[in-house]
Amino acid sequence: NGPARAATVTIAQQIVVVAQPAAAATPTCTYSIAPSNRVVGAPSGGNTFTISTSENCAWTASVDVNWISLSQTSGRGPGQVGYTFQTNTGPSRVGTITVEGRTLTVRQEAPAPCTYSLAPATQNVGAGNSSQRFTITTNRNGCEWTASSDSVWVRLNRTSGNGTGSVDYTVDANNGTGTRTAIGMAQLPLGS
């Protein structure tokens, strides 16, 4: 890494001059990545970012969270790097991708609040034994719910679920003389 230099070698009274040029200057590498910020939705997905640098400049990339994965963690010269992110089922969150001191901040939004609907809301059945079904519809996967009956003569085949689903239930025969009513409920968890 020094300046140009020369030496002489004498062999059998013959002089040979050995000349060596200076080493090429090591280029100074500078880096930038674009974009520096990105907001993504709650579902899983992927995107890319661009690294700008000189052709011979090596770089490494890292990420500080386990819900983001990089398509490659090292390279040389400019280019694009892909990344993927997992579905977010909790509050919004932030991860940082770093390339040679330059950062891309990825903010992932929280999922939409759960909404629920029940169909049919009312079911009239005959006096005999019968099997029936109602459907719980939610706006996305991850929305938990529980189901219950307030009467022993209406029995549910399941009492909880996640996302849209159906609940089958059986109705015992009514051997009495009057009409009876039961309430089946689908409830969302506390805090939803």
N, C-alpha and C positions, 0 to 999 in steps of 0.2 A: 504493500500500500504506500510505498515511498515514491520518490521521483525516479526519472529515467537514470540508468546506470550502465557502466561499461567496465569490462575487465580484460586483461591480456593474459594469454596462455602461451608459454614458450615450449615448443616441442622440437627437439633436434635442431636447435638454433633457428627455428621458424616461429614467428609470432602470429598468433591468432587472436583477433579482437572479438570478444563476445559482448554484444550490445543488448540491453533489455529495456524496453520502453516502460514508462510509468503505468501502474495499474489504472484501469478505467475507474473513474470516480463512481462511487456507489450512489445511485440515484436516491434522492430524498422522496420517500413515499408519503403522499397525502391521501386521505380517504374522506368520502362523504356517502351517505345513504339517503335514499328518498323512497317513500315519504318518511318524515320523522315522527308522524303520529297517524294512527288509523283507529277508527271506531268500527267494531263489527257487532253483528246481532248475536243473540243468545244461541241459535242453532250452530252445530259444528260446520266448519267450512275451511277455506284456505285462501291464500293470496300470495303476492310476491312483493319484494322490494329490490331496488337497484343499488348496486355498489359501484361507485365511480372512483377509479384510481388508475395509475399507470400500468402498462402491460406486464411489467416484471415485478410488480409489487404483490407480495403474498399477504393474505389476510386470514383471520379466524373469526368465526361467529359463535355466539353463545346466547342462551336464553335463561332467564332467572325463574321461570315457573314451569311446572310439569304439564300444564294444559296446552302449551304451545310446542310444536315439534318443527325442526328445521329440516329442509331437504338436503342440506350439506352444511358442514361446520368449518370448512376451510377451502381455500382456492387461491388463484393468482390472477391478477388483472381485473378489469371491470366485468360486470355481469349481473344477472338476476338470480335471486335465491328465493325458493318457495318456502312457505310455512303453512302449517295446518293448526287449527285450534279445535278443542273439544267443546261439546255442548255445555252451556252454563245453566245449571238448575238452581243457582243461588243468587246472591246479590251481585251487582256489577263488580268487575274485577279488572286488574291491570297487570300486564306482563311487559317486560322490556327485552328486546333483542339488541345485542351489542356487537358491533363490528369495529375492531381497532379503535375503541373509544367513542365511536359514533353510535347513537341509539335510535331505535324505532320503538315508540311506546304504543302498545296495542291495548285498547280499552274494549272489553266485551260487556255488552249490555246485559242486564238482568232479564229473565224471561217475563213475558206478559203475565199479569195476575190471572189466576185460575178463575174460569167461569163455568157454571154447571147448569144443565137443564135436565128435566126428568119427563119421560113420555111413556105411557100416558100418565097424566096427572091424576086421573080418576079411572077406576076400573070397576064396572058392575059385573058380577058373576052370578051364576045360578046357585041353587040351593045345594047341589051335589058337590062331590069332590071335583076339583079341577086343578089344572096346572096353568100358570100364567107367566108373563114376562114383562118387565119394564126396562127401559134403556136409559142409562145415564150418559149424557154427552158433555164432554169437556172441550175447551178450546185448544188444548195441547197435551202431549204426553207429560208425565210427571205430576199431574194434578191428582192427588190422592183423595179418596172418599171412603166413607163407611155407610153401611145400610143396616137398618133395623126395623123390626115390626113391634107394634105395641100390643099384639094379641097372640095368644098361643095357637090359635087356629089358622094363622097365616105363617108359614115357615119358609124362610129364605134359603136358597142353596148356597149363597155366599154373602158375606157381610163386609167386604172391603174390596177395593180395586184401585187401579191407577190409570188415568186417562179414560177415554170413552169405553163403555162396556155395557153388558146387560146382566140382569139379575133374574133368574128363574125363581118362581115361588109356587108353593102348593097351598091350596085352600081346602080345609076340611069341610065335610058336609055339614050343613046347618040342620040339626034335628029339632030345633025349636020352632015356635010359631011366629016369631018376630024377625024383622030384618036386623042384621047386625053390621057394624062398620069397624074396619081396622085401618090403621094408619101405618104405611110403610114410609120410612124416611131415608133419604140419602143426605149425608152431612159431609161438609168439607172439614179438613183439620183446623184446629185452632191456629190462628196466625196467618191463614190463607186469605 
